[in-house]
């Protein structure tokens, strides 16, 4: 099993040793990206298609993705989201809606979503990307039972996420950060794409500022 650590929660001892933290190789494409103290920031709250390409070989039976994300502002207008494309077959060096052949896991806050199949408020979506300009909605989950956590106190803290994807069976487990990643949601990728592999992941934001931390990759 390969373990891919996109971003770990920074050291919980209270002593942050920034000199030991390195961001993985990455290529900002759209948005305003910067690095500070071992975190990667997307600073443009107006950017709708902000993204950064990250080379990650994903051809093992099970990949583990662990990352932390922190809200930095910009969703005061009632809209914002961020997510991660998995198993991207080829990186696109321009602004795009999709990311080649891949799956996008998306966390969304939208008080007036344009798609009637997406619940107003806090939700999560799974998209299948067929090209850089064509994605289809696979599933949408209503998360408004957690909307009470959208306070200044909670939003100021990094949130730790964990995802496990099996490239052979097509099962993706998305763990619930609210219960310390004990429970999880299951997504089954289309059988026609299996076994699936990719050489990239794409991290993206929409309409808000975010930051992410990383300590690299390991087997």
Secondary structure, DSSP 8 states (H G I E B T S, - for coil): -EEEES-----TTS---GGG----S-EEEES-EEEETTEEEE--TT-SSEEEEEEEEE-SSEEEEEEEEEEEE-GGGSEEEEEEEEEESS--SS--SS-SSEEEEEEEEETT-SSTTS-SEEEEEEEEESSSS-EEEEEEEE-GGGGGG-SHHHHTS-EEEEEEEETTT-EEEEE-GGGTT-SEEEEE--GGG-S--EEEEEEEEESSEEEEE----B-
